[in-house]
Amino acid sequence: MSALCPPPSPAVAKTEIALDGESPLLAATFAYWDNILGPRVRHIWAPKTQQLLLSDGEITFLANHTLNGEILRNAESGAIDVKFFVLAEKGVIIVSLIFDGNWNGDRSTYGLSIILPQSELGFYLPLHRVCVDRLTHIIRKGRIWMHKERQEHFQKAVMEGTERMEDEGQSIIPMLTGEVIPVMELLSSMKSHSVPEEIDVSPLFAAF
C-alpha cells in the first residue's frame, strides 16, 4: 500500500477514532463530485493507531477512485448504488455507496466509503450486508439533514432580505461522525470477539 503515488491535493479534514481492540478498517471517507475539480474528499475517519497504514494522501487517492466515472450518473431519485472494489494492485478493498443530494443548493453526487486491507476480505464478506444497511441508514439521515438545513438557511435568507447561503457542507460532518463511529466500533468488536474460523477440539477428547 505504500507504493501508492496519489497526486497532490488540498489537505482533507480528518477525525481519528480511538477504538478498543484491533480495527480491520483503514478508513471511512465522505466524497463528492465537483463539476470543476472532479471527485473531492470532504472528510476522512480513521482508527487512531501508532502505525500509519495509509497516509491521508493515499486515502484521498483511493476515495476519489470511487467517484470516477460517475459524472454521467443518471440514477432514479433517491437511489443508492453499492460499489464493491477489490484493488489487488493497491492491496485494498473499498465498499462505496454512491448517492445524489443537495449541497449548498446544488445537486451533486456523493460517496460514503469504507476502506479495508485486501487481507480482510474473508472477514468482511459475511458482514457486507450489515455494513451496507448501516451505511444506507447514514445516507438517509444525511439526506434528511441536507434538506432541512437547506430549508432553514433559505428561510433565514428570505427573512434577512439576502440570498446568501451558509456552507452546509462543513456542518454535516459532526452528524456523519456520530453515525460513522458506531460502524467502526462494530467492525472492531467483530474482529476482536468473533468466533475463530478454526476451533481446536482435541482437548475435549483428551480425557477419553
Contacts in CASP RR format, 6 or more apart in sequence:
PFRMAT RR
TARGET T0000
AUTHOR 0000-0000-0000
METHOD contacts of the structure
MODEL  1
MSALCPPPSPAVAKTEIALDGESPLLAATFAYWDNILGPRVRHIWAPKTQ
QLLLSDGEITFLANHTLNGEILRNAESGAIDVKFFVLAEKGVIIVSLIFD
GNWNGDRSTYGLSIILPQSELGFYLPLHRVCVDRLTHIIRKGRIWMHKER
QEHFQKAVMEGTERMEDEGQSIIPMLTGEVIPVMELLSSMKSHSVPEEID
VSPLFAAF
1 53 0 8 1.000
1 54 0 8 1.000
1 58 0 8 1.000
1 90 0 8 1.000
1 91 0 8 1.000
1 92 0 8 1.000
1 117 0 8 1.000
4 54 0 8 1.000
4 58 0 8 1.000
4 61 0 8 1.000
4 62 0 8 1.000
4 90 0 8 1.000
6 57 0 8 1.000
6 58 0 8 1.000
6 60 0 8 1.000
6 61 0 8 1.000
7 61 0 8 1.000
9 40 0 8 1.000
9 41 0 8 1.000
9 57 0 8 1.000
9 60 0 8 1.000
11 56 0 8 1.000
12 41 0 8 1.000
12 42 0 8 1.000
12 43 0 8 1.000
12 44 0 8 1.000
12 56 0 8 1.000
12 57 0 8 1.000
12 59 0 8 1.000
12 60 0 8 1.000
13 42 0 8 1.000
13 43 0 8 1.000
13 44 0 8 1.000
13 173 0 8 1.000
14 43 0 8 1.000
14 44 0 8 1.000
14 45 0 8 1.000
14 46 0 8 1.000
14 56 0 8 1.000
15 43 0 8 1.000
15 44 0 8 1.000
15 45 0 8 1.000
15 46 0 8 1.000
15 173 0 8 1.000
15 177 0 8 1.000
16 45 0 8 1.000
16 46 0 8 1.000
16 47 0 8 1.000
16 48 0 8 1.000
17 45 0 8 1.000
17 46 0 8 1.000
17 47 0 8 1.000
17 48 0 8 1.000
17 181 0 8 1.000
17 184 0 8 1.000
18 47 0 8 1.000
18 48 0 8 1.000
19 47 0 8 1.000
19 48 0 8 1.000
19 184 0 8 1.000
19 185 0 8 1.000
19 188 0 8 1.000
20 185 0 8 1.000
20 188 0 8 1.000
20 189 0 8 1.000
20 192 0 8 1.000
21 188 0 8 1.000
21 191 0 8 1.000
21 192 0 8 1.000
22 188 0 8 1.000
22 191 0 8 1.000
22 192 0 8 1.000
23 47 0 8 1.000
23 49 0 8 1.000
23 184 0 8 1.000
23 187 0 8 1.000
23 188 0 8 1.000
23 191 0 8 1.000
24 116 0 8 1.000
24 117 0 8 1.000
24 120 0 8 1.000
24 123 0 8 1.000
24 124 0 8 1.000
24 187 0 8 1.000
24 188 0 8 1.000
24 191 0 8 1.000
25 47 0 8 1.000
25 114 0 8 1.000
25 115 0 8 1.000
25 116 0 8 1.000
25 184 0 8 1.000
25 187 0 8 1.000
25 188 0 8 1.000
26 46 0 8 1.000
26 47 0 8 1.000
26 53 0 8 1.000
26 54 0 8 1.000
26 59 0 8 1.000
26 92 0 8 1.000
26 115 0 8 1.000
26 116 0 8 1.000
26 117 0 8 1.000
27 44 0 8 1.000
27 45 0 8 1.000
27 46 0 8 1.000
27 54 0 8 1.000
27 59 0 8 1.000
27 63 0 8 1.000
27 114 0 8 1.000
27 115 0 8 1.000
28 44 0 8 1.000
28 45 0 8 1.000
28 46 0 8 1.000
28 112 0 8 1.000
28 113 0 8 1.000
28 114 0 8 1.000
28 115 0 8 1.000
28 180 0 8 1.000
28 183 0 8 1.000
28 184 0 8 1.000
29 41 0 8 1.000
29 43 0 8 1.000
29 44 0 8 1.000
29 45 0 8 1.000
29 59 0 8 1.000
29 60 0 8 1.000
29 63 0 8 1.000
29 111 0 8 1.000
29 112 0 8 1.000
29 113 0 8 1.000
29 114 0 8 1.000
29 115 0 8 1.000
30 41 0 8 1.000
30 42 0 8 1.000
30 43 0 8 1.000
30 110 0 8 1.000
30 111 0 8 1.000
30 112 0 8 1.000
30 173 0 8 1.000
30 176 0 8 1.000
31 39 0 8 1.000
31 40 0 8 1.000
31 41 0 8 1.000
31 42 0 8 1.000
31 63 0 8 1.000
31 64 0 8 1.000
31 66 0 8 1.000
31 67 0 8 1.000
31 110 0 8 1.000
31 111 0 8 1.000
31 113 0 8 1.000
32 39 0 8 1.000
32 40 0 8 1.000
32 42 0 8 1.000
32 67 0 8 1.000
32 103 0 8 1.000
32 108 0 8 1.000
32 109 0 8 1.000
32 110 0 8 1.000
32 111 0 8 1.000
33 39 0 8 1.000
33 40 0 8 1.000
33 67 0 8 1.000
33 70 0 8 1.000
33 71 0 8 1.000
33 108 0 8 1.000
33 109 0 8 1.000
33 110 0 8 1.000
34 40 0 8 1.000
34 108 0 8 1.000
35 108 0 8 1.000
38 67 0 8 1.000
38 71 0 8 1.000
39 63 0 8 1.000
39 64 0 8 1.000
39 65 0 8 1.000
39 66 0 8 1.000
39 67 0 8 1.000
39 68 0 8 1.000
39 70 0 8 1.000
40 64 0 8 1.000
41 59 0 8 1.000
41 60 0 8 1.000
41 63 0 8 1.000
41 64 0 8 1.000
42 169 0 8 1.000
42 173 0 8 1.000
43 173 0 8 1.000
43 176 0 8 1.000
43 177 0 8 1.000
44 56 0 8 1.000
44 59 0 8 1.000
44 60 0 8 1.000
44 63 0 8 1.000
45 177 0 8 1.000
45 180 0 8 1.000
45 181 0 8 1.000
45 184 0 8 1.000
46 54 0 8 1.000
46 59 0 8 1.000
47 184 0 8 1.000
47 188 0 8 1.000
53 117 0 8 1.000
54 62 0 8 1.000
54 115 0 8 1.000
59 115 0 8 1.000
62 87 0 8 1.000
62 90 0 8 1.000
62 92 0 8 1.000
62 94 0 8 1.000
62 115 0 8 1.000
63 94 0 8 1.000
63 113 0 8 1.000
63 115 0 8 1.000
65 85 0 8 1.000
65 87 0 8 1.000
65 94 0 8 1.000
66 83 0 8 1.000
66 85 0 8 1.000
66 94 0 8 1.000
66 96 0 8 1.000
66 98 0 8 1.000
66 111 0 8 1.000
66 113 0 8 1.000
67 98 0 8 1.000
67 109 0 8 1.000
67 111 0 8 1.000
70 98 0 8 1.000
70 109 0 8 1.000
73 98 0 8 1.000
73 100 0 8 1.000
73 109 0 8 1.000
75 81 0 8 1.000
75 100 0 8 1.000
77 100 0 8 1.000
78 99 0 8 1.000
78 100 0 8 1.000
78 143 0 8 1.000
79 99 0 8 1.000
79 100 0 8 1.000
80 97 0 8 1.000
80 98 0 8 1.000
80 99 0 8 1.000
80 136 0 8 1.000
80 139 0 8 1.000
81 97 0 8 1.000
81 98 0 8 1.000
81 99 0 8 1.000
82 95 0 8 1.000
82 96 0 8 1.000
82 97 0 8 1.000
82 98 0 8 1.000
82 132 0 8 1.000
83 94 0 8 1.000
83 95 0 8 1.000
83 96 0 8 1.000
83 97 0 8 1.000
83 98 0 8 1.000
84 93 0 8 1.000
84 94 0 8 1.000
84 95 0 8 1.000
84 96 0 8 1.000
84 128 0 8 1.000
85 93 0 8 1.000
85 94 0 8 1.000
85 95 0 8 1.000
85 96 0 8 1.000
86 93 0 8 1.000
86 118 0 8 1.000
86 121 0 8 1.000
87 93 0 8 1.000
87 94 0 8 1.000
87 118 0 8 1.000
88 118 0 8 1.000
91 117 0 8 1.000
91 118 0 8 1.000
91 119 0 8 1.000
92 115 0 8 1.000
92 116 0 8 1.000
92 117 0 8 1.000
92 118 0 8 1.000
93 115 0 8 1.000
93 116 0 8 1.000
93 117 0 8 1.000
93 118 0 8 1.000
93 120 0 8 1.000
93 121 0 8 1.000
93 124 0 8 1.000
94 113 0 8 1.000
94 114 0 8 1.000
94 115 0 8 1.000
94 116 0 8 1.000
95 113 0 8 1.000
95 114 0 8 1.000
95 116 0 8 1.000
95 124 0 8 1.000
95 128 0 8 1.000
95 131 0 8 1.000
95 132 0 8 1.000
95 135 0 8 1.000
96 111 0 8 1.000
96 112 0 8 1.000
96 113 0 8 1.000
96 114 0 8 1.000
97 111 0 8 1.000
97 112 0 8 1.000
97 113 0 8 1.000
97 132 0 8 1.000
97 135 0 8 1.000
97 136 0 8 1.000
97 139 0 8 1.000
98 109 0 8 1.000
98 110 0 8 1.000
98 111 0 8 1.000
99 109 0 8 1.000
99 110 0 8 1.000
99 111 0 8 1.000
99 112 0 8 1.000
99 139 0 8 1.000
99 143 0 8 1.000
100 107 0 8 1.000
100 108 0 8 1.000
100 109 0 8 1.000
100 110 0 8 1.000
101 107 0 8 1.000
101 108 0 8 1.000
101 109 0 8 1.000
101 110 0 8 1.000
101 143 0 8 1.000
101 146 0 8 1.000
102 108 0 8 1.000
102 146 0 8 1.000
102 147 0 8 1.000
102 150 0 8 1.000
103 110 0 8 1.000
103 146 0 8 1.000
103 168 0 8 1.000
103 169 0 8 1.000
104 165 0 8 1.000
104 167 0 8 1.000
104 168 0 8 1.000
104 169 0 8 1.000
105 150 0 8 1.000
105 165 0 8 1.000
112 135 0 8 1.000
112 138 0 8 1.000
112 139 0 8 1.000
112 176 0 8 1.000
114 131 0 8 1.000
114 135 0 8 1.000
114 183 0 8 1.000
116 124 0 8 1.000
123 190 0 8 1.000
123 191 0 8 1.000
123 194 0 8 1.000
124 131 0 8 1.000
127 187 0 8 1.000
127 190 0 8 1.000
130 186 0 8 1.000
131 183 0 8 1.000
131 187 0 8 1.000
134 182 0 8 1.000
134 183 0 8 1.000
134 186 0 8 1.000
135 183 0 8 1.000
137 179 0 8 1.000
138 176 0 8 1.000
138 179 0 8 1.000
138 180 0 8 1.000
138 183 0 8 1.000
141 175 0 8 1.000
141 179 0 8 1.000
142 172 0 8 1.000
142 175 0 8 1.000
142 176 0 8 1.000
145 172 0 8 1.000
145 175 0 8 1.000
146 168 0 8 1.000
146 172 0 8 1.000
149 168 0 8 1.000
149 171 0 8 1.000
149 172 0 8 1.000
150 168 0 8 1.000
153 165 0 8 1.000
153 166 0 8 1.000
153 168 0 8 1.000
154 165 0 8 1.000
157 163 0 8 1.000
157 164 0 8 1.000
157 165 0 8 1.000
END
